[in-house]
């Protein structure tokens, strides 16, 4: 049981974490802060937080658990704002979907408080954002990846794992480098492709007509193009090296398929489609959930 959660960022992710902790009876009080005072007040009205703090520092003062649920680009400035309020026994986590930049921000900002920090990435989300959509079940059955650094106390890694497990998540660990490489491939590049596809379609003179004819396949392929623009701008820029690497690999695979089409190579084209279908089918069999993620 934690005495106080200091929540920085009262949106979908932060709000859902607070609700999940409350439901699991893991926290006595939630003190929240958002850049927009109206958002913080709305979180209080909805019962997501108990106290609305006027600053990030006051939100974490006295907290034994802190969660940063802010855009990754705001991580360093947020760490600087709260570092003097972090106690020796405070557990600090984030929910950013890139980790190398978050860790660099911590190294630059947290100074002697690095032992308290356990970088975390919950693979969960919705197509809609905002505190009104906060959901205590958001993390149930979802994966959470922890990427602790050398300075992180092992006991804090264990505490972090226990917290996420207690709200229904499946916890794993990896290095931040491996994390960013993996999620560039399975999350960040798919979003980039969805954005590019939608823009390419919309730029055509008959784009509106085409959209009226779109069906389930279009809906499934483009769902993630509805992602929150600021969040995905920051993610793509933060992990640009790995995303661009994955983009090049995709271009090579697309070039191969286009060559098969141009040359009428029926056998190789069918084989390539079969292989893709098999990989996707095997993944689905081994995956317990399919969800909107970051």
C-alpha positions, -999 to +999 in steps of 0.1 A: +000+000+000+013+034-010+004+065+011+003+089-019+006+088-056+020+119-072+005+119-107+021+142-133-002+143-163-039+136-157-048+121-191-058+087-203-027+068-192-021+086-159-058+087-150-062+050-158-032+042-136-047+061-107-080+044-111-064+010-113-044+016-081-075+028-063-095-002-073-067-025-062-065-006-029-029+001-035-029+038-027-046+060+000-044+093-018-038+106-053-024+141-058-025+151-095-011+179-116-015+187-153-002+216-173-038+226-179-055+235-145-089+227-161-077+191-168-065+187-132-098+200-119-117+177-142-097+147-129-106+157-094-143+161-103-143+126-118-127+111-087-095+101-106-074+122-082-082+133-047-063+166-046-054+189-075-019+203-070-010+237-084+025+225-095+043+193-104+066+198-074+037+200-050+021+169-066+051+148-057+059+163-023+052+137+003+045+110-024+060+075-021+050+067-056+053+091-086+041+085-122+051+107-151+024+105-177+036+134-199+047+136-235+082+122-239+095+156-250+084+171-217+102+145-196+134+164-188+117+196-178+093+176-156+121+158-139+138+191-132+106+205-117+100+176-093+135+163-084+136+182-051+103+166-040+114+130-046+122+113-013+148+086-007+122+059-006+100+072-035+094+050-065+093+070-097+081+057-130+071+070-164+049+056-192+067+068-223+068+046-254+104+055-261+130+049-234+165+060-245+155+097-245+136+093-212+166+077-196+189+105-210+165+130-195+167+113-162+205+112-163+206+149-170+180+159-144+175+135-115+211+137-101+211+117-069+175+104-073+183+080-102+181+051-078+144+058-075+136+057-112+123+027-130+115+035-167+083+018-177+062+014-209+027+000-206+016-014-240-019-002-237-041+027-249-072+037-267-080+056-299-094+084-277-074+105-253-083+126-222-092+121-186-128+113-195-117+081-210-095+069-181-103+032-174-092+011-144-091-019-168-067-003-193-037-024-181-055-056-174-038-084-194-015-059-212+023-060-213+044-035-194+081-034-202+106-021-176+140-008-187+159-001-154+193+015-156+225+007-136+217+033-109+182+019-103+179+000-070+170-036-076+144-033-048+127-005-068+126-026-099+109-053-079+084-028-064+076-015-099+070-050-112+047-057-082+027-025-088+020-033-125+013-069-117-012-058-091-032-038-116-034-068-140-004-063-163+022-088-175+056-074-167+089-080-185+123-064-186+148-054-213+175-028-220+163+005-233+183+000-265+165-033-272+132-017-263+135+012-287+146-011-315+117-035-309+090-009-307+103+010-337+095-022-356+062-033-341+046+001-331+063+032-343+068+022-380+032+009-383+020+043-371+043+061-395+030+040-424-007+046-414-001+084-413+016+083-447-011+062-462-039+084-450-022+115-462-014+099-496-051+089-500-064+123-489-041+141-514-056+124-544-084+143-563-107+113-559-097+106-523-131+115-508-148+092-533-124+064-524-131+068-487-168+064-492-161+029-505-138+019-477-147-012-457-134-034-428-100-039-443-094-002-446-108+003-411-084-023-396-053-010-415-059+027-407-071+025-371-038+037-356-038+067-379-062+082-354-034+085-329-029+117-309-008+140-331+014+155-304+022+122-288+032+106-321+052+136-333+073+133-301+076+095-304+087+095-340+113+122-334+126+107-302+131+073-318+139+085-353+171+065-358+154+032-352+122+041-370+141+052-401+161+020-400+128+000-399+114+022-427+143+013-450+137-024-443+101-019-452+110-001-484+132-031-495+103-055-488+079-033-507+103-030-536+105-068-538+067-071-539+064-044-565+091-061-587+071-094-585+040-075-596+057-057-625+072-089-638+041-110-633+059-134-611+029-153-598+048-179-579+070-156-559+042-131-552+019-158-538+048-172-517+056-138-503+019-132-494+017-167-479+047-161-457+033-128-445+000-145-437+016-173-418+038-149-397+007-129-388-013-160-380+014-174-357+017-140-340-020-139-333-021-174-319+007-165-295-007-131-285-034-130-259-046-095-268-047-070-297-049-034-285-042+002-294-007+008-282+021+033-282 
